[in-house]
């Protein structure tokens, strides 16, 4: 037998790199994250780009217009940003 130590790779930064394509919503429409991506940077200078997924986002209210505070969470790291939800009439 032998011991294995799993080391979590430290993150230097975590940021939204591309916001989702859909920017206008009617009241009651769910958040569409298509095209949304985030970047994770590591201390050694490497980085990875991932798609945003619904399970990472909290704070979206499909019945509220105007400013919303959304939180994106990835491996315990969080980005909190203000998003202005434009309502499409008609």
N, CA, C and O atoms as CSV, one atom per row, in Angstrom:
chain,resi,resn,atom,element,x,y,z
A,1,UNK,N,N,0.840,-1.193,0.000
A,1,UNK,CA,C,0.000,0.000,0.000
A,1,UNK,C,C,0.876,1.244,0.000
A,1,UNK,O,O,2.056,1.201,0.348
A,2,UNK,N,N,0.260,2.361,-0.404
A,2,UNK,CA,C,0.966,3.635,-0.419
A,2,UNK,C,C,-0.047,4.763,-0.271
A,2,UNK,O,O,-1.238,4.599,-0.535
A,3,UNK,N,N,0.456,5.898,0.154
A,3,UNK,CA,C,-0.405,7.067,0.342
A,3,UNK,C,C,-0.350,7.957,-0.887
A,3,UNK,O,O,0.694,8.100,-1.523
A,4,UNK,N,N,-1.480,8.549,-1.208
A,4,UNK,CA,C,-1.558,9.494,-2.308
A,4,UNK,C,C,-2.076,10.811,-1.740
A,4,UNK,O,O,-3.107,10.846,-1.068
A,5,UNK,N,N,-1.363,11.873,-2.012
A,5,UNK,CA,C,-1.819,13.192,-1.564
A,5,UNK,C,C,-2.313,13.956,-2.787
A,5,UNK,O,O,-1.561,14.197,-3.731
A,6,UNK,N,N,-3.589,14.334,-2.755
A,6,UNK,CA,C,-4.180,15.103,-3.845
A,6,UNK,C,C,-4.028,16.578,-3.500
A,6,UNK,O,O,-4.496,17.038,-2.459
A,7,UNK,N,N,-3.370,17.308,-4.383
A,7,UNK,CA,C,-3.146,18.731,-4.159
A,7,UNK,C,C,-4.036,19.515,-5.106
A,7,UNK,O,O,-4.010,19.299,-6.318
A,8,UNK,N,N,-4.822,20.424,-4.552
A,8,UNK,CA,C,-5.675,21.265,-5.365
A,8,UNK,C,C,-4.820,22.313,-6.058
A,8,UNK,O,O,-4.004,22.985,-5.427
A,9,UNK,N,N,-5.013,22.439,-7.334
A,9,UNK,CA,C,-4.254,23.422,-8.110
A,9,UNK,C,C,-4.745,24.814,-7.745
A,9,UNK,O,O,-5.931,25.106,-7.897
A,10,UNK,N,N,-3.852,25.683,-7.264
A,10,UNK,CA,C,-4.282,27.028,-6.872
A,10,UNK,C,C,-4.690,27.866,-8.096
A,10,UNK,O,O,-4.146,27.704,-9.189
A,11,UNK,N,N,-5.632,28.737,-7.887
A,11,UNK,CA,C,-6.120,29.627,-8.940
A,11,UNK,C,C,-5.594,31.034,-8.669
A,11,UNK,O,O,-5.721,31.541,-7.555
A,12,UNK,N,N,-5.005,31.663,-9.681
A,12,UNK,CA,C,-4.506,33.033,-9.548
A,12,UNK,C,C,-5.612,34.041,-9.821
A,12,UNK,O,O,-5.694,35.081,-9.168
A,13,UNK,N,N,-6.472,33.719,-10.804
A,13,UNK,CA,C,-7.610,34.593,-11.089
A,13,UNK,C,C,-8.721,33.804,-11.758
A,13,UNK,O,O,-8.506,32.721,-12.302
A,14,UNK,N,N,-9.912,34.378,-11.702
A,14,UNK,CA,C,-11.122,33.769,-12.236
A,14,UNK,C,C,-11.982,34.938,-12.702
A,14,UNK,O,O,-12.308,35.811,-11.898
A,15,UNK,N,N,-12.357,34.976,-13.983
A,15,UNK,CA,C,-13.100,36.123,-14.505
A,15,UNK,C,C,-13.990,35.718,-15.673
A,15,UNK,O,O,-13.714,34.735,-16.362
A,16,UNK,N,N,-15.050,36.473,-15.890
A,16,UNK,CA,C,-15.887,36.285,-17.068
A,16,UNK,C,C,-15.066,36.755,-18.268
A,16,UNK,O,O,-14.556,37.876,-18.270
A,17,UNK,N,N,-14.939,35.915,-19.275
A,17,UNK,CA,C,-14.186,36.317,-20.470
A,17,UNK,C,C,-15.120,36.727,-21.605
A,17,UNK,O,O,-14.775,37.595,-22.407
A,18,UNK,N,N,-16.296,36.111,-21.678
A,18,UNK,CA,C,-17.303,36.454,-22.684
A,18,UNK,C,C,-18.677,36.348,-22.040
A,18,UNK,O,O,-19.030,35.310,-21.481
A,19,UNK,N,N,-19.442,37.413,-22.120
A,19,UNK,CA,C,-20.796,37.367,-21.572
A,19,UNK,C,C,-21.709,36.606,-22.526
A,19,UNK,O,O,-21.432,36.535,-23.724
A,20,UNK,N,N,-22.797,36.036,-22.006
A,20,UNK,CA,C,-23.733,35.324,-22.872
A,20,UNK,C,C,-24.239,36.212,-24.015
A,20,UNK,O,O,-24.328,37.432,-23.881
A,21,UNK,N,N,-24.562,35.575,-25.126
A,21,UNK,CA,C,-25.009,36.273,-26.322
A,21,UNK,C,C,-26.344,36.980,-26.113
A,21,UNK,O,O,-26.511,38.123,-26.539
A,22,UNK,N,N,-27.277,36.324,-25.473
A,22,UNK,CA,C,-28.613,36.903,-25.255
A,22,UNK,C,C,-28.532,38.005,-24.208
A,22,UNK,O,O,-28.056,37.783,-23.095
A,23,UNK,N,N,-29.000,39.195,-24.573
A,23,UNK,CA,C,-28.933,40.346,-23.672
A,23,UNK,C,C,-30.298,40.951,-23.365
A,23,UNK,O,O,-30.421,41.749,-22.437
A,24,UNK,N,N,-31.328,40.583,-24.131
A,24,UNK,CA,C,-32.667,41.123,-23.895
A,24,UNK,C,C,-33.616,39.982,-23.561
A,24,UNK,O,O,-33.586,38.919,-24.180
A,25,UNK,N,N,-34.463,40.232,-22.560
A,25,UNK,CA,C,-35.382,39.208,-22.083
A,25,UNK,C,C,-36.772,39.767,-21.898
A,25,UNK,O,O,-36.944,40.942,-21.573
A,26,UNK,N,N,-37.762,38.922,-22.107
A,26,UNK,CA,C,-39.135,39.250,-21.732
A,26,UNK,C,C,-39.293,38.787,-20.285
A,26,UNK,O,O,-38.581,37.888,-19.837
A,27,UNK,N,N,-40.210,39.391,-19.567
A,27,UNK,CA,C,-40.476,38.968,-18.201
A,27,UNK,C,C,-40.819,37.474,-18.190
A,27,UNK,O,O,-41.638,37.010,-18.984
A,28,UNK,N,N,-40.199,36.751,-17.304
A,28,UNK,CA,C,-40.455,35.325,-17.163
A,28,UNK,C,C,-39.511,34.429,-17.950
A,28,UNK,O,O,-39.556,33.209,-17.795
A,29,UNK,N,N,-38.663,35.001,-18.786
A,29,UNK,CA,C,-37.719,34.178,-19.551
A,29,UNK,C,C,-36.550,33.745,-18.675
A,29,UNK,O,O,-36.013,34.542,-17.905
A,30,UNK,N,N,-36.159,32.474,-18.797
A,30,UNK,CA,C,-34.993,32.006,-18.035
A,30,UNK,C,C,-33.705,32.568,-18.616
A,30,UNK,O,O,-33.657,32.974,-19.777
A,31,UNK,N,N,-32.678,32.586,-17.806
A,31,UNK,CA,C,-31.371,33.059,-18.231
A,31,UNK,C,C,-30.789,32.096,-19.261
A,31,UNK,O,O,-30.758,30.885,-19.043
A,32,UNK,N,N,-30.335,32.638,-20.372
A,32,UNK,CA,C,-29.727,31.844,-21.441
A,32,UNK,C,C,-28.226,32.134,-21.429
A,32,UNK,O,O,-27.809,33.247,-21.747
A,33,UNK,N,N,-27.435,31.165,-21.072
A,33,UNK,CA,C,-25.989,31.348,-20.928
A,33,UNK,C,C,-25.190,30.995,-22.188
A,33,UNK,O,O,-23.960,30.967,-22.155
A,34,UNK,N,N,-25.882,30.730,-23.287
A,34,UNK,CA,C,-25.215,30.377,-24.539
A,34,UNK,C,C,-24.172,31.435,-24.900
A,34,UNK,O,O,-24.467,32.630,-24.920
A,35,UNK,N,N,-22.973,30.990,-25.177
A,35,UNK,CA,C,-21.888,31.892,-25.552
A,35,UNK,C,C,-21.105,32.437,-24.378
A,35,UNK,O,O,-20.036,33.015,-24.570
A,36,UNK,N,N,-21.613,32.267,-23.155
A,36,UNK,CA,C,-20.931,32.780,-21.970
A,36,UNK,C,C,-19.755,31.908,-21.580
A,36,UNK,O,O,-19.873,30.684,-21.527
A,37,UNK,N,N,-18.627,32.531,-21.309
A,37,UNK,CA,C,-17.420,31.793,-20.935
A,37,UNK,C,C,-16.697,32.503,-19.790
A,37,UNK,O,O,-16.847,33.708,-19.590
A,38,UNK,N,N,-15.913,31.726,-19.049
A,38,UNK,CA,C,-15.066,32.315,-18.017
A,38,UNK,C,C,-13.681,31.724,-18.131
A,38,UNK,O,O,-13.494,30.622,-18.647
A,39,UNK,N,N,-12.721,32.470,-17.642
A,39,UNK,CA,C,-11.327,32.052,-17.714
A,39,UNK,C,C,-10.799,31.837,-16.297
A,39,UNK,O,O,-11.107,32.597,-15.379
A,40,UNK,N,N,-10.005,30.791,-16.145
A,40,UNK,CA,C,-9.335,30.497,-14.881
A,40,UNK,C,C,-7.837,30.556,-15.155
A,40,UNK,O,O,-7.328,29.836,-16.015
A,41,UNK,N,N,-7.134,31.414,-14.422
A,41,UNK,CA,C,-5.688,31.553,-14.574
A,41,UNK,C,C,-4.969,30.928,-13.398
A,41,UNK,O,O,-5.462,30.954,-12.270
A,42,UNK,N,N,-3.801,30.364,-13.666
A,42,UNK,CA,C,-3.005,29.692,-12.647
A,42,UNK,C,C,-1.695,30.448,-12.417
A,42,UNK,O,O,-1.227,31.161,-13.305
A,43,UNK,N,N,-1.108,30.298,-11.241
A,43,UNK,CA,C,0.103,31.048,-10.898
A,43,UNK,C,C,1.256,30.895,-11.889
A,43,UNK,O,O,2.041,31.828,-12.064
A,44,UNK,N,N,1.369,29.756,-12.529
A,44,UNK,CA,C,2.478,29.549,-13.461
A,44,UNK,C,C,2.250,30.209,-14.821
A,44,UNK,O,O,3.100,30.126,-15.707
A,45,UNK,N,N,1.080,30.876,-14.982
A,45,UNK,CA,C,0.809,31.615,-16.212
A,45,UNK,C,C,-0.122,30.910,-17.184
A,45,UNK,O,O,-0.552,31.519,-18.163
A,46,UNK,N,N,-0.439,29.666,-16.947
A,46,UNK,CA,C,-1.389,28.946,-17.805
A,46,UNK,C,C,-2.809,29.371,-17.476
A,46,UNK,O,O,-3.075,29.904,-16.399
A,47,UNK,N,N,-3.716,29.133,-18.409
A,47,UNK,CA,C,-5.122,29.423,-18.156
A,47,UNK,C,C,-6.000,28.452,-18.929
A,47,UNK,O,O,-5.558,27.816,-19.886
A,48,UNK,N,N,-7.244,28.350,-18.499
A,48,UNK,CA,C,-8.244,27.516,-19.173
A,48,UNK,C,C,-9.512,28.344,-19.322
A,48,UNK,O,O,-9.816,29.194,-18.485
A,49,UNK,N,N,-10.251,28.085,-20.403
A,49,UNK,CA,C,-11.520,28.763,-20.642
A,49,UNK,C,C,-12.628,27.719,-20.608
A,49,UNK,O,O,-12.519,26.662,-21.231
A,50,UNK,N,N,-13.695,28.026,-19.874
A,50,UNK,CA,C,-14.823,27.119,-19.700
A,50,UNK,C,C,-16.129,27.818,-20.059
A,50,UNK,O,O,-16.212,29.046,-20.041
A,51,UNK,N,N,-17.148,27.026,-20.386
A,51,UNK,CA,C,-18.492,27.560,-20.614
A,51,UNK,C,C,-19.159,27.851,-19.277
A,51,UNK,O,O,-18.984,27.106,-18.312
A,52,UNK,N,N,-19.925,28.940,-19.224
A,52,UNK,CA,C,-20.765,29.202,-18.055
A,52,UNK,C,C,-21.909,28.201,-18.061
A,52,UNK,O,O,-22.449,27.883,-19.120
A,53,UNK,N,N,-22.281,27.704,-16.889
A,53,UNK,CA,C,-23.410,26.777,-16.777
A,53,UNK,C,C,-24.381,27.291,-15.716
A,53,UNK,O,O,-24.004,28.043,-14.818
A,54,UNK,N,N,-25.620,26.875,-15.837
A,54,UNK,CA,C,-26.678,27.358,-14.938
A,54,UNK,C,C,-26.381,27.054,-13.475
A,54,UNK,O,O,-26.745,27.842,-12.602
A,55,UNK,N,N,-25.728,25.927,-13.186
A,55,UNK,CA,C,-25.462,25.575,-11.791
A,55,UNK,C,C,-24.390,26.464,-11.147
A,55,UNK,O,O,-24.188,26.401,-9.934
A,56,UNK,N,N,-23.710,27.284,-11.937
A,56,UNK,CA,C,-22.699,28.219,-11.414
A,56,UNK,C,C,-23.286,29.574,-11.062
A,56,UNK,O,O,-22.666,30.343,-10.328
A,57,UNK,N,N,-24.471,29.881,-11.573
A,57,UNK,CA,C,-25.045,31.218,-11.465
A,57,UNK,C,C,-26.115,31.257,-10.387
A,57,UNK,O,O,-26.977,30.381,-10.317
A,58,UNK,N,N,-26.048,32.275,-9.557
A,58,UNK,CA,C,-27.139,32.506,-8.602
A,58,UNK,C,C,-27.473,33.996,-8.617
A,58,UNK,O,O,-26.645,34.826,-8.991
A,59,UNK,N,N,-28.683,34.317,-8.210
A,59,UNK,CA,C,-29.100,35.709,-8.115
A,59,UNK,C,C,-29.981,36.180,-9.255
A,59,UNK,O,O,-30.516,37.287,-9.194
A,60,UNK,N,N,-30.150,35.366,-10.304
A,60,UNK,CA,C,-30.975,35.786,-11.435
A,60,UNK,C,C,-32.446,35.630,-11.090
A,60,UNK,O,O,-32.866,34.583,-10.597
A,61,UNK,N,N,-33.230,36.671,-11.348
A,61,UNK,CA,C,-34.671,36.643,-11.114
A,61,UNK,C,C,-35.360,36.963,-12.434
A,61,UNK,O,O,-35.335,38.103,-12.896
A,62,UNK,N,N,-35.973,35.949,-13.037
A,62,UNK,CA,C,-36.584,36.135,-14.347
A,62,UNK,C,C,-37.775,37.080,-14.345
A,62,UNK,O,O,-38.204,37.532,-15.407
A,63,UNK,N,N,-38.311,37.384,-13.178
A,63,UNK,CA,C,-39.474,38.271,-13.100
A,63,UNK,C,C,-39.116,39.698,-12.706
A,63,UNK,O,O,-40.002,40.531,-12.519
A,64,UNK,N,N,-37.839,39.980,-12.579
A,64,UNK,CA,C,-37.379,41.309,-12.181
A,64,UNK,C,C,-36.661,41.977,-13.351
A,64,UNK,O,O,-35.845,41.345,-14.022
A,65,UNK,N,N,-36.958,43.235,-13.592
A,65,UNK,CA,C,-36.231,43.972,-14.622
A,65,UNK,C,C,-35.213,44.883,-13.957
A,65,UNK,O,O,-35.206,45.034,-12.735
A,66,UNK,N,N,-34.363,45.482,-14.758
A,66,UNK,CA,C,-33.375,46.411,-14.223
A,66,UNK,C,C,-32.136,45.711,-13.719
A,66,UNK,O,O,-31.741,44.666,-14.237
A,67,UNK,N,N,-31.529,46.290,-12.713
A,67,UNK,CA,C,-30.242,45.810,-12.200
A,67,UNK,C,C,-30.414,44.550,-11.355
A,67,UNK,O,O,-31.297,44.472,-10.502
A,68,UNK,N,N,-29.557,43.576,-11.609
A,68,UNK,CA,C,-29.525,42.355,-10.817
A,68,UNK,C,C,-28.075,42.075,-10.431
A,68,UNK,O,O,-27.152,42.359,-11.195
A,69,UNK,N,N,-27.890,41.525,-9.257
A,69,UNK,CA,C,-26.568,41.149,-8.773
A,69,UNK,C,C,-26.444,39.635,-8.943
A,69,UNK,O,O,-27.144,38.870,-8.279
A,70,UNK,N,N,-25.546,39.210,-9.838
A,70,UNK,CA,C,-25.366,37.791,-10.097
A,70,UNK,C,C,-24.038,37.320,-9.516
A,70,UNK,O,O,-23.057,38.063,-9.485
A,71,UNK,N,N,-24.027,36.085,-9.061
A,71,UNK,CA,C,-22.812,35.479,-8.525
A,71,UNK,C,C,-22.480,34.256,-9.368
A,71,UNK,O,O,-23.338,33.410,-9.620
A,72,UNK,N,N,-21.232,34.172,-9.798
A,72,UNK,CA,C,-20.730,33.005,-10.516
A,72,UNK,C,C,-19.763,32.305,-9.574
A,72,UNK,O,O,-18.840,32.927,-9.048
A,73,UNK,N,N,-19.975,31.008,-9.359
A,73,UNK,CA,C,-19.145,30.241,-8.437
A,73,UNK,C,C,-18.452,29.104,-9.188
A,73,UNK,O,O,-19.075,28.388,-9.972
A,74,UNK,N,N,-17.151,28.955,-8.931
A,74,UNK,CA,C,-16.362,27.883,-9.543
A,74,UNK,C,C,-15.343,27.401,-8.513
A,74,UNK,O,O,-14.467,28.157,-8.093
A,75,UNK,N,N,-15.467,26.144,-8.113
A,75,UNK,CA,C,-14.538,25.517,-7.164
A,75,UNK,C,C,-14.289,26.373,-5.923
A,75,UNK,O,O,-13.157,26.498,-5.456
A,76,UNK,N,N,-15.362,26.955,-5.401
A,76,UNK,CA,C,-15.266,27.755,-4.186
A,76,UNK,C,C,-14.909,29.215,-4.408
A,76,UNK,O,O,-14.992,30.015,-3.477
A,77,UNK,N,N,-14.513,29.578,-5.620
A,77,UNK,CA,C,-14.207,30.970,-5.950
A,77,UNK,C,C,-15.477,31.621,-6.476
A,77,UNK,O,O,-16.304,30.965,-7.108
A,78,UNK,N,N,-15.626,32.909,-6.213
A,78,UNK,CA,C,-16.842,33.611,-6.632
A,78,UNK,C,C,-16.522,34.918,-7.338
A,78,UNK,O,O,-15.574,35.623,-6.992
A,79,UNK,N,N,-17.341,35.220,-8.338
A,79,UNK,CA,C,-17.323,36.522,-8.995
A,79,UNK,C,C,-18.715,37.096,-8.766
A,79,UNK,O,O,-19.716,36.437,-9.047
A,80,UNK,N,N,-18.778,38.288,-8.271
A,80,UNK,CA,C,-20.068,38.959,-8.090
A,80,UNK,C,C,-20.069,40.155,-9.023
A,80,UNK,O,O,-19.167,40.991,-8.974
A,81,UNK,N,N,-21.081,40.234,-9.872
A,81,UNK,CA,C,-21.135,41.355,-10.794
A,81,UNK,C,C,-22.555,41.871,-10.948
A,81,UNK,O,O,-23.527,41.153,-10.712
A,82,UNK,N,N,-22.649,43.102,-11.340
A,82,UNK,CA,C,-23.932,43.749,-11.557
A,82,UNK,C,C,-24.277,43.613,-13.026
A,82,UNK,O,O,-23.459,43.893,-13.902
A,83,UNK,N,N,-25.484,43.184,-13.277
A,83,UNK,CA,C,-25.936,42.991,-14.644
A,83,UNK,C,C,-27.235,43.755,-14.825
A,83,UNK,O,O,-28.147,43.639,-14.007
A,84,UNK,N,N,-27.320,44.527,-15.883
A,84,UNK,CA,C,-28.543,45.252,-16.170
A,84,UNK,C,C,-29.355,44.435,-17.141
A,84,UNK,O,O,-28.957,44.252,-18.292
A,85,UNK,N,N,-30.485,43.946,-16.690
A,85,UNK,CA,C,-31.362,43.119,-17.510
A,85,UNK,C,C,-32.277,44.016,-18.327
A,85,UNK,O,O,-33.123,44.723,-17.778
A,86,UNK,N,N,-32.105,43.983,-19.626
A,86,UNK,CA,C,-32.954,44.762,-20.526
A,86,UNK,C,C,-34.194,43.937,-20.851
A,86,UNK,O,O,-34.090,42.787,-21.278
A,87,UNK,N,N,-35.355,44.527,-20.648
A,87,UNK,CA,C,-36.584,43.825,-20.971
A,87,UNK,C,C,-37.006,44.128,-22.389
A,87,UNK,O,O,-37.043,45.285,-22.807
A,88,UNK,N,N,-37.324,43.084,-23.122
A,88,UNK,CA,C,-37.802,43.216,-24.488
A,88,UNK,C,C,-39.323,43.284,-24.417
A,88,UNK,O,O,-39.956,42.374,-23.882
A,89,UNK,N,N,-39.900,44.320,-24.934
A,89,UNK,CA,C,-41.362,44.482,-24.904
A,89,UNK,C,C,-41.952,43.893,-26.176
A,89,UNK,O,O,-41.460,44.130,-27.280
A,90,UNK,N,N,-43.027,43.114,-25.993
A,90,UNK,CA,C,-43.733,42.590,-27.165
A,90,UNK,C,C,-43.452,41.152,-27.446
A,90,UNK,O,O,-43.986,40.595,-28.405
